[in-house]
């Protein structure tokens, strides 16, 4: 089943108010299982596939890239520049650069409206939506290990 298909929620609602929402891991895996079909394991992947992954990781390692995609992944609608700036605390220059890179990479669409004042909206493409399982697993990992890594500060490099 592809992310563009209609499907129920990938999480189960709590039994009582205030209880945490649980991720339905089986549903997430089943929904995105098609991504693994016909793909070799990492150790058997052709060299050009490693280059593609390396390029993606380089883009994702850019300032605010992961927080932007994480924010996008939680939304099912177009998002305006100002909302993205507030959500990520990225400077306008960095945010503009990341969005331009995402558009060039085919991860985000940019829709400009001829209005006064001008309005521009950004939305994830289907290709980028297929990164959702990665964010689901990162979220699950963070929920499990939050207490262990929250006190660790990133190392500053000169």
TORNUBA-227411 format. One record per residue (C-alpha): residue number from 1; residue in one letter; y, x, z. Coordinates in Angstrom, 3 decimals, padded with zeros to 6 digits. Layout:
% residues N
+-----+------+----------+----------+----------+
: seq : type :       yy :       xx :       zz :
+-----+------+----------+----------+----------+
: NUM :    a :        Y :        X :        Z :
...
+-----+------+----------+----------+----------+
% end
This chain:
% residues 158
+-----+------+----------+----------+----------+
: seq : type :       yy :       xx :       zz :
+-----+------+----------+----------+----------+
:   1 :    x :  000.000 :  000.000 :  000.000 :
:   2 :    x :  003.361 :  001.449 : -000.968 :
:   3 :    x :  006.511 :  001.295 :  001.213 :
:   4 :    x :  008.186 : -001.037 : -001.280 :
:   5 :    x :  005.421 : -003.622 : -000.810 :
:   6 :    x :  005.977 : -006.387 :  001.697 :
:   7 :    x :  004.045 : -005.720 :  004.856 :
:   8 :    x :  004.164 : -006.599 :  008.511 :
:   9 :    x :  005.683 : -004.316 :  011.162 :
:  10 :    x :  004.132 : -000.924 :  011.852 :
:  11 :    x :  004.523 : -001.477 :  015.550 :
:  12 :    x :  003.286 : -004.017 :  018.023 :
:  13 :    x :  005.720 : -006.072 :  020.039 :
:  14 :    x :  005.577 : -005.667 :  023.822 :
:  15 :    x :  003.798 : -008.274 :  025.907 :
:  16 :    x :  006.816 : -008.705 :  028.179 :
:  17 :    x :  010.554 : -008.046 :  027.818 :
:  18 :    x :  011.565 : -004.499 :  028.657 :
:  19 :    x :  008.162 : -003.018 :  027.812 :
:  20 :    x :  008.208 : -000.277 :  025.182 :
:  21 :    x :  007.325 : -001.105 :  021.597 :
:  22 :    x :  004.118 :  000.639 :  020.545 :
:  23 :    x :  003.598 :  002.216 :  017.128 :
:  24 :    x :  000.545 :  000.890 :  015.323 :
:  25 :    x : -000.799 :  004.280 :  014.260 :
:  26 :    x : -003.619 :  002.815 :  012.192 :
:  27 :    x : -001.151 :  000.694 :  010.211 :
:  28 :    x :  001.100 :  003.706 :  009.559 :
:  29 :    x : -001.848 :  005.783 :  008.344 :
:  30 :    x : -003.239 :  002.973 :  006.192 :
:  31 :    x :  000.162 :  002.173 :  004.702 :
:  32 :    x :  000.709 :  005.742 :  003.529 :
:  33 :    x : -002.893 :  006.821 :  002.825 :
:  34 :    x : -002.176 :  006.695 : -000.931 :
:  35 :    x :  000.044 :  009.775 : -000.498 :
:  36 :    x : -003.051 :  011.854 :  000.308 :
:  37 :    x : -005.169 :  010.638 : -002.608 :
:  38 :    x : -005.962 :  013.454 : -005.017 :
:  39 :    x : -003.872 :  015.992 : -003.090 :
:  40 :    x : -005.593 :  019.257 : -002.129 :
:  41 :    x : -005.519 :  020.495 :  001.461 :
:  42 :    x : -002.779 :  022.982 :  002.327 :
:  43 :    x : -005.087 :  025.987 :  002.123 :
:  44 :    x : -006.269 :  024.936 : -001.362 :
:  45 :    x : -002.916 :  023.861 : -002.785 :
:  46 :    x : -001.752 :  025.482 : -006.026 :
:  47 :    x :  001.077 :  027.995 : -005.691 :
:  48 :    x :  003.633 :  025.750 : -007.445 :
:  49 :    x :  003.040 :  023.042 : -004.822 :
:  50 :    x :  003.863 :  025.571 : -002.103 :
:  51 :    x :  007.138 :  026.193 : -003.952 :
:  52 :    x :  007.943 :  022.476 : -003.939 :
:  53 :    x :  007.209 :  022.238 : -000.219 :
:  54 :    x :  009.263 :  025.363 :  000.417 :
:  55 :    x :  012.236 :  023.858 : -001.462 :
:  56 :    x :  011.954 :  020.619 :  000.515 :
:  57 :    x :  011.761 :  022.488 :  003.826 :
:  58 :    x :  014.796 :  024.581 :  002.878 :
:  59 :    x :  016.767 :  021.387 :  002.176 :
:  60 :    x :  015.535 :  019.749 :  005.388 :
:  61 :    x :  016.480 :  022.846 :  007.403 :
:  62 :    x :  020.121 :  022.519 :  006.304 :
:  63 :    x :  022.647 :  021.456 :  008.917 :
:  64 :    x :  022.276 :  017.775 :  009.857 :
:  65 :    x :  019.719 :  017.098 :  007.093 :
:  66 :    x :  016.913 :  015.988 :  009.405 :
:  67 :    x :  019.187 :  013.872 :  011.587 :
:  68 :    x :  020.576 :  012.169 :  008.479 :
:  69 :    x :  017.138 :  011.390 :  007.057 :
:  70 :    x :  015.928 :  010.271 :  010.485 :
:  71 :    x :  018.896 :  007.893 :  010.728 :
:  72 :    x :  018.287 :  006.618 :  007.200 :
:  73 :    x :  014.587 :  006.088 :  007.962 :
:  74 :    x :  015.458 :  003.696 :  010.772 :
:  75 :    x :  017.612 :  001.563 :  008.470 :
:  76 :    x :  016.449 : -000.701 :  005.683 :
:  77 :    x :  019.857 : -001.099 :  004.097 :
:  78 :    x :  022.614 :  000.863 :  002.376 :
:  79 :    x :  024.763 :  002.913 :  004.755 :
:  80 :    x :  028.406 :  003.862 :  004.420 :
:  81 :    x :  029.749 :  007.386 :  004.861 :
:  82 :    x :  031.639 :  006.612 :  008.078 :
:  83 :    x :  028.526 :  005.171 :  009.730 :
:  84 :    x :  026.569 :  008.305 :  008.839 :
:  85 :    x :  029.361 :  010.510 :  010.182 :
:  86 :    x :  029.380 :  008.645 :  013.499 :
:  87 :    x :  025.595 :  008.635 :  013.807 :
:  88 :    x :  025.125 :  012.348 :  013.158 :
:  89 :    x :  028.396 :  013.931 :  014.334 :
:  90 :    x :  028.398 :  015.963 :  011.132 :
:  91 :    x :  031.767 :  017.085 :  009.847 :
:  92 :    x :  032.954 :  015.262 :  006.709 :
:  93 :    x :  032.522 :  018.469 :  004.663 :
:  94 :    x :  028.919 :  019.053 :  005.798 :
:  95 :    x :  028.040 :  015.371 :  005.469 :
:  96 :    x :  029.422 :  015.272 :  001.915 :
:  97 :    x :  027.454 :  018.390 :  001.003 :
:  98 :    x :  024.166 :  017.062 :  002.450 :
:  99 :    x :  024.556 :  013.700 :  000.729 :
: 100 :    x :  025.329 :  015.435 : -002.577 :
: 101 :    x :  022.186 :  017.573 : -002.169 :
: 102 :    x :  020.091 :  014.511 : -001.287 :
: 103 :    x :  021.364 :  012.661 : -004.368 :
: 104 :    x :  020.619 :  015.695 : -006.586 :
: 105 :    x :  017.116 :  015.968 : -005.063 :
: 106 :    x :  016.443 :  012.280 : -005.724 :
: 107 :    x :  016.149 :  011.401 : -002.035 :
: 108 :    x :  019.274 :  009.228 : -001.804 :
: 109 :    x :  021.122 :  006.943 : -004.185 :
: 110 :    x :  024.914 :  006.741 : -004.157 :
: 111 :    x :  026.560 :  003.463 : -005.092 :
: 112 :    x :  030.327 :  003.521 : -005.601 :
: 113 :    x :  032.275 :  000.254 : -005.717 :
: 114 :    x :  035.558 : -000.076 : -007.603 :
: 115 :    x :  037.509 : -001.625 : -004.740 :
: 116 :    x :  040.612 : -000.881 : -002.773 :
: 117 :    x :  039.989 :  000.901 : -000.493 :
: 118 :    x :  037.049 :  002.535 : -002.281 :
: 119 :    x :  033.608 :  001.837 : -000.874 :
: 120 :    x :  030.583 :  004.117 : -001.252 :
: 121 :    x :  027.109 :  003.344 :  000.081 :
: 122 :    x :  024.046 :  005.536 :  000.332 :
: 123 :    x :  020.423 :  004.459 :  000.489 :
: 124 :    x :  017.074 :  006.236 :  000.571 :
: 125 :    x :  015.028 :  006.219 : -002.617 :
: 126 :    x :  011.367 :  005.225 : -002.625 :
: 127 :    x :  010.518 :  008.926 : -002.820 :
: 128 :    x :  012.450 :  009.602 :  000.400 :
: 129 :    x :  010.983 :  006.511 :  002.091 :
: 130 :    x :  007.610 :  008.146 :  001.606 :
: 131 :    x :  008.743 :  010.712 :  004.189 :
: 132 :    x :  008.657 :  007.912 :  006.791 :
: 133 :    x :  005.210 :  008.893 :  008.137 :
: 134 :    x :  006.543 :  012.381 :  008.867 :
: 135 :    x :  009.329 :  010.831 :  010.937 :
: 136 :    x :  006.849 :  008.484 :  012.636 :
: 137 :    x :  004.752 :  011.483 :  013.659 :
: 138 :    x :  007.808 :  013.486 :  014.774 :
: 139 :    x :  008.933 :  010.494 :  016.827 :
: 140 :    x :  005.465 :  010.153 :  018.382 :
: 141 :    x :  005.369 :  013.868 :  019.126 :
: 142 :    x :  008.814 :  013.683 :  020.752 :
: 143 :    x :  007.773 :  010.697 :  022.859 :
: 144 :    x :  004.700 :  012.598 :  024.052 :
: 145 :    x :  006.337 :  015.974 :  024.727 :
: 146 :    x :  009.961 :  015.097 :  025.477 :
: 147 :    x :  009.806 :  016.314 :  029.079 :
: 148 :    x :  008.354 :  019.659 :  027.971 :
: 149 :    x :  010.928 :  020.598 :  025.330 :
: 150 :    x :  014.126 :  018.862 :  026.442 :
: 151 :    x :  015.130 :  021.727 :  028.733 :
: 152 :    x :  014.714 :  024.381 :  026.044 :
: 153 :    x :  017.970 :  025.410 :  024.409 :
: 154 :    x :  018.016 :  026.657 :  020.833 :
: 155 :    x :  018.436 :  030.408 :  020.556 :
: 156 :    x :  021.852 :  031.385 :  019.262 :
: 157 :    x :  021.809 :  033.934 :  016.456 :
: 158 :    x :  024.737 :  036.093 :  015.513 :
+-----+------+----------+----------+----------+
% end
